[in-house]
Amino acid sequence: MLDALGIDPKFIVIQALGFIVLMIILIKYAFGPIYALLAQRQTTIQGNLDEAQQRRDEMVRLQTEYQQRLAQIEDEARNQVQAAVKEAQAARDEILAKANADREAIVARGNEEMAREREKALAGMRDEIAELAFAAANKAVRGNLPAGAQSQLINDVVAGITASKLAQNGAAGSAN
């Protein structure tokens, strides 16, 4: 049948043996190094991918650390601002308390001064009233004044007291 086709069976066997020898040579000398080169290339690529993944993981870790540190810094800054605000409020409260104490002391001194001046004025008025009363009594006794003159003398004393009182109040008002 092969003869009918013009194919020599020995030639097919020789070609098959040649093909097998060629395949062995190619596998040993060509495909082996190519497979080794491909395997090496695959290892290199996998190593690069692993290294890239490690760098990415490291980057994510650093980013997380930076975010945590930034949050910590913000908290510290916020706490410092709050402490400064509290300190300022305490200083303000202290200043206001001192100002209120000073104001109360000034008012108390003013009230004391007014009370002393009032007492001085009253003492002066008492002395003047006593002098005027003594003068009126002296005139009444010396002159045995008639009733109309005595009334006139009393009215003069009262007018003198009123004028003296008005003069002292005016002097006290102008002193303030």
JOJO-V532905 format. One record per backbone hydrogen bond with DSSP energy under -1.0 kcal/mol. NH is the residue of the N-H (numbers start at 0). CO is the residue of the C=O. E is the energy in kcal/mol with one decimal. If there is no record, write none. Layout:
BEGIN
[[NH	CO	E] [NH	CO	E]]
END
This chain:
BEGIN
[[4	0	-1.0] [6	1	-2.9] [11	7	-1.5] [12	8	-2.1] [13	9	-2.7] [14	10	-2.5] [15	11	-2.7] [16	12	-3.0] [17	13	-2.7] [18	14	-2.5] [19	15	-2.5] [20	16	-2.6] [21	17	-2.8] [22	18	-2.6] [23	19	-2.5] [24	20	-2.7] [25	21	-3.1] [26	22	-3.0] [27	23	-2.7] [28	24	-3.3] [29	25	-2.1] [30	25	-4.5] [31	26	-1.6] [33	29	-2.0] [34	30	-3.7] [35	31	-2.8] [36	32	-3.1] [37	33	-3.0] [38	34	-2.9] [39	35	-2.8] [40	36	-2.7] [41	37	-2.7] [42	38	-2.4] [43	39	-2.7] [44	40	-2.8] [45	41	-2.7] [46	42	-2.7] [47	43	-2.5] [48	44	-2.6] [49	45	-2.8] [50	46	-2.6] [51	47	-2.7] [52	48	-2.5] [53	49	-2.4] [54	50	-2.6] [55	51	-2.5] [56	52	-2.8] [57	53	-2.6] [58	54	-2.7] [59	55	-2.7] [60	56	-2.5] [61	57	-2.8] [62	58	-2.7] [63	59	-2.4] [64	60	-2.4] [65	61	-3.1] [66	62	-2.5] [67	63	-2.5] [68	64	-2.9] [69	65	-2.9] [70	66	-2.4] [71	67	-2.4] [72	68	-2.7] [73	69	-2.6] [74	70	-2.4] [75	71	-2.7] [76	72	-2.8] [77	73	-2.8] [78	74	-2.8] [79	75	-2.5] [80	76	-2.6] [81	77	-2.7] [82	78	-2.5] [83	79	-2.5] [84	80	-2.6] [85	81	-2.7] [86	82	-2.6] [87	83	-2.6] [88	84	-2.7] [89	85	-2.6] [90	86	-2.5] [91	87	-2.8] [92	88	-2.9] [93	89	-2.5] [94	90	-2.7] [95	91	-2.9] [96	92	-2.7] [97	93	-2.5] [98	94	-2.8] [99	95	-2.9] [100	96	-2.5] [101	97	-2.9] [102	98	-2.8] [103	99	-2.8] [104	100	-2.5] [105	101	-2.6] [106	102	-2.8] [107	103	-2.8] [108	104	-2.7] [109	105	-2.6] [110	106	-2.9] [111	107	-2.8] [112	108	-2.8] [113	109	-2.7] [114	110	-2.6] [115	111	-2.7] [116	112	-2.7] [117	113	-2.7] [118	114	-2.7] [119	115	-2.9] [120	116	-2.7] [121	117	-3.0] [122	118	-2.8] [123	119	-2.6] [124	120	-2.7] [125	121	-2.9] [126	122	-2.7] [127	123	-2.5] [128	124	-3.2] [129	125	-2.9] [130	126	-2.6] [131	127	-3.1] [132	128	-3.2] [133	129	-2.8] [134	130	-2.9] [135	131	-2.7] [136	132	-3.0] [137	133	-2.6] [138	134	-2.3] [139	135	-2.6] [140	136	-2.7] [141	137	-2.4] [142	138	-2.2] [143	139	-1.2] [149	145	-2.4] [150	146	-2.3] [151	147	-2.0] [152	148	-2.6] [153	149	-2.5] [154	150	-2.4] [155	151	-2.2] [156	152	-2.2] [157	153	-2.7] [158	154	-2.5] [159	155	-2.3] [160	156	-2.4] [161	157	-2.7] [162	158	-2.6] [163	159	-2.3] [164	160	-2.7] [165	161	-2.5] [166	162	-2.3] [167	163	-2.3] [168	164	-2.5] [169	165	-2.2] [170	166	-2.0] [171	167	-2.8] [172	168	-2.4] [173	169	-2.0] [174	170	-1.3] [175	171	-1.1]]
END
